[in-house]
Amino acid sequence: MSQNKIRLCLVLHNHQPVGNFDGVFEQAYQDSYLPFLDIFEKFTDLNISLHTSGPLIQWMQTNHPEYLNRISLLVEAGRIEIIGGAFYEAILPMIPRCDRVGQIASFSEWLTERVCPSVAGMWMPERVWESSLTSSIAEAGIDYTVLDDYHFRRAGLTNEELTGYFVTEDEGKTINVFPGSEHLRYLIPFAEPEETVQHCRMLADRCSDSVVVFGDDGEKFGTWPNTKEHVYEKGWLIRFFQALTDNKDWLLTSTLADAVENTPPRGKVYLPDASYREMTEWSMPVDRQVEHDELVHQLEHDPRWKQIQSFMSGGFWRNFKVKYPETNEMYSRMMYVSGLLQKATEQGCNPKVLELAQDHLYQGQCNCSYWHGAFGGIYLPHLRNAVYKHLLTAETTLEKALGRPEKWVEATNEDYDFDGLQEIRLANEQVAAWIAPKSGGQIYELDIRSIAHNLGATIQRRPELYHEKVRQGENENSDEAASIHDRIVFKQADLDKQLFYDARMPNILVDHFWDEDVNVEAIRKCEAMERGDFADGEYAATIRSNPDRVQVLLSKDGNAWGVPLSIKKGITLDEGTDTLEITYMIERLPADRTFHFGVDFNLAGMPDGQDDRFFSNSDGENLGQLGSTLNLKDVQQISVNDQWLGISVQLETDRPGDMFAYPTQTVSQSESGFELVHQSVCVQPHWIVRGDANGRWVCRMKLALKTTKGEEAAAQENKTDRSQLV
């Protein structure tokens, strides 16, 4: 038996994102958090560090306070150390410094008031690290955190040197950083417990007083596919805890706090910008992911692979904002609201109002919908909707605090999405349309402010690395527990037949010229040929303002089928209304031919598959659920209804024409397998256009955002929010 002792720090990260369904919280509680605690309590010689994210622990406080009471008793007994972090699991480099410090400090305060006497350590969300975080973390009162050993290898350290924790520094402030073991992440809970013991024995033999850290998701213990049976019903966790107990004379299960108190740091280190290895690979463009994947497969059997692997690196987390422009849109809106909060703070607005707005802002910073890897992430509409709901609620709260009148309308232009070009925000007290002149003059965000809902929060259908597996039809419906990184499971049949890729972002007011015989299926499947250059073209923009009415006028000279044409489109908003007035004028139309012209209205946040979510015509007749594909002839009005949300989006035109309508769905990956996810519906009015005597064609449309039922629900929610101000 080894003469040397080793400390094994088991650090569990339990988390459910803002906006996840209540049933998912409850299922994870019953499958993971509760049974783990039931077994852990019985092994009195074991200690762990536990991080429970803000959204989850607040849910537990409401739904299972007895769980937190049990945790508190174990904290008092010295068996559990509570570690904090960003209250709502924000990726810290993604948010302003003041919000970093605020998220961490406010969560520590919440925890010390309810669960534990003090908080010294924190969980780093997705282990996304940049060196400048050090000073922010220290300022928030945190002494240590856990990253991955991948970070340390990127800094030039070898596995043999990673036998404890290290000191790092920024702006003269220091914290301690622990390297979490990737090897243990794949052993626990999938390999036999003895393999973990043997690995620890090897490390102990190599170096005395070593510290090794397992830091990973608590959902691995019951919530991940097939793990409930493996971990609990087949007894893996009991055998694991028993193995640790049987070797307690040399294998000490330790909290991070105990390791810091009883072992010295191994040295000083400055770590490069990184996350865990898999995350860095997910952040790369798909074509580079393919190259990386192929290279790994070519080299992994080379005898020098371990040496080569230490010099391989993936991408940079911030580039998710490039890979997924939808991420950048959420990020930009978050930054806009954070700026409003700073402005309101500087102007000395009501502290209780600021506190309420800050909490909504922090919830809108929850990281899960800002990226995509093995989990659904940005492809999950309910998570995107939750982010926007909290950001828009914070925005409205802050605007009222800053003195907005009851009715108002304005248009402002600024580089809102940080791409070096100007966007326009056309807004009143009910509606906000965010317009990108450079990108087809499209509306990329459309907010119904009264219910804090963004109708533009859809996502582009684009290639993903795992789509090749979908095409190959590989299917491993194994009953064995395995890492989510290794599973290939299809939740639906024929997903390979649903792989369609959009040429551009599916926004509102995308201008198309089609062949006259184009059909809705060709458009839905991205097979129709674009015959003009207006859909992606750059439009010139001017703003015309009156005190109670503002118009954004967009214009472009281009061509369709090589014929020079001009399009002008005006978007007009009055104060006190929920309706956008949209006017199209096509000019320079030749007298000797017609053109097939259509305009996309991509509307998000209203799921399919339910009878209370449906299309209807001007007579109120139900035309089918939102998963239907429609080809309507000679119509002037269509409504997209979601009675559960209380939304009715009514599109009316002053020219009879045809309308296509169809759902947009993505084939995406989650921890449970590949699935088809409804993202939005596209309504496209289209006409066979012929110019008048002056070569012009004009059409006026109204887009009305009716929300009576939704406003009632929002009013009740606002009443609840206001009660917190007392």
C-alpha positions, 0 to 999 in steps of 0.5 A: 500500500502507498506510504504517501497520502493524497487528497481527492477533492470531489467538487460537484456542480449542480445546475439548471439554467434560467428558463428551464422547465419546472418538470426538468428541475424536479426530475433532476432533483429526484434522479440526481441531487436527492439520491446522491445526498441520501447515499453520501450522508451514510458515508460519514468519513467522506467530504465534498465541495458542492456548488449549486447554481443560483437558479437551482438553489432558489428553486430548491428553496421554494420546492424542497427546503428540506434538502437545503436544511440537510445540506446546512447540517452537513456544512455544520458537520464539516462534511460539505463545503459550499462553493459559490460563483456567478449567481446565474452562471454567467460566462464571466469574460462575457459580462462587464467587470462590474457585473462579474463582481456583482454576480459573485458577491451577491451569490456569496451573500445569498448563500451565507444568509441561508446555507453556510457561514462563509464562501471562499471558493467558486465554480467557474462557469464552463471553466471559461478563463481569461487572466483578467478575471483574477482581479475581479474574482479577488475583488468579489471576495473569492480565494480559489476556484477550479479550472481544468488541467487543460488550462495548465497544460496550455501554459506549458505544465506537464501532468506530472507537475499538476499535483496541487493548486497554484497561485495566479495574479492580475493587477496585484491581486491573487487567487488560487487555482486548482487543475481539475482532472480530465482523466477523472471526468471520464472515469467517474462515474463510468469506469469501475471505482477501483480504476479511480483508486488505482489512478489516485494510488499512482499519483500518490506514489509519484508525489507526496501530499498530492491534491487531485480534483474531480470537478464536474456536473452533478447531473452525471449521477442520475440525470444523464442518460442511463446513469440513474440505473448505473449509479444508483440501481446497480450500486455504482455510487455505493461501491465508489464511496465504499472504495474511498472509505476502504482506502481512507488511511491514504486516500483522503476525500477533502474539500477545496478549503481543507486542501488550501489550509493544509497544503502549500501551493505548487507554485505560481502560474499564468494561464492562457485564455481557455476552457475545458478541452471539449469546449474549445473544440466546439467554439471553432468554425465547423470546417475547422472542427472537421479538420481537427477531428480528422487530425485527431483520428489520424494521430491518436494511435501514434506512439507520440500522441500523448506528447503531441496532444499537449501542444494541440489547442482548440478555439476561443470561447468568445468566438461563439459570438461569431460562430452563432450571430444569435449569441452576439445578438443576445450578448449585445442586448445584454450589454445594452441593458447593463449600460442602462443599469449603470446609467440609472445607478449613476443618476441615483434611481431608487435602490430597490428598483435598481436591485430588481432590474439588476436581478433580471439582468443577471438572469439574462446573463445565464450562459447556457443559451449563449453557446452549443456543444453536447447540450442543446444550448443556443438551439433550445428556444425556451432558454433563448426566450428566457434570456430575452424575457429577463433582459427586456423586463430589466430594460423596461424597469430601468427606462421607467426609473429613468423617467420615460413618459407613459407614451413615447416613440423614437428611433436611434442609431448606433453600433448596437451589435459591435460589428463596426456598422450602425443599427437602428432601434425603432421603439415606443412604449409597446414595441421595439424593432432592431433594424440592420440596414447593412444586412438586407434592411432586416428587422433582427429583433422585434420586442413585444415590450409588455410581455418581454417577448422577442419575436425575432429570437430564432436561429439559422439552420446551419451545418454542425459537425455532428450532422455527418453522424446524422447522415450516416445514421449511426445509432447506439441505443445502448443501455450502458451509461456512457459520457455524453461526448460518446453517445450517438442516439436518435430521438426521432427517425429520418432526421437526415431528411430534415437537414436544411441550411439557410443562406442567411439569418431568418429575420423579418423583412427579408426581400426575395425574388423567386422564379414564378413557379417556386413552391413553398416546399422548395423554399422551406428546404432551402432549394429555391434559387435567389434571383435578386441581390436584395435579401443580403444587400446593404440598404441606405437608411434615413430616419424621419421623426415627428413628435408622435410618429417616426419612420425608418426609410431603407433603400437599395439599388440592385437587380433581379434576374440582372434587371436593375431595380430599386426598393424602398421600404419604410417602417413606421411606428406611432406612439401608443400603438402595437402596430408597425406600418410597413410600405414597400415601393419597387421602382424601375420595373420594366413594362414588358415583364413581371417579377415574383417578389416575396417578403419573409416574416420569421416569428419566433417563440411560439412552439408547434404541436399544440392546438392553441398555437395556430394560424388563422385567416381574416375570418378567424378560421383555424388554418392549422397548428404552427407546424403546418405548411400553408400555401394560401391563395389571393389573401390579404391577412394571416394571424399567427396565434399562441393562446398560451402566451397570449400573442396574436401576430396579425399581418395585413396587406393592402394588395391581395396576393398569395402567402406561404407559411411553414415551420423552421426546425433544426436538427440539433444535439443535446445530452440525450441525443439528436432531435428536431427542434421547432425554432420559428414560423415563416410567413411570406406574402408574395406577389407577381409584380408588374409596374404601373405607368411609372414603373412602380409597384407599391404595397402597404402592410401592417404588422400588429402585435396583439397581446391582451391575455399576455399583458394580463399575465405580465401585469400579474408578474410585474405586481409580484416584482413590485411587491419585492420593492416594499 
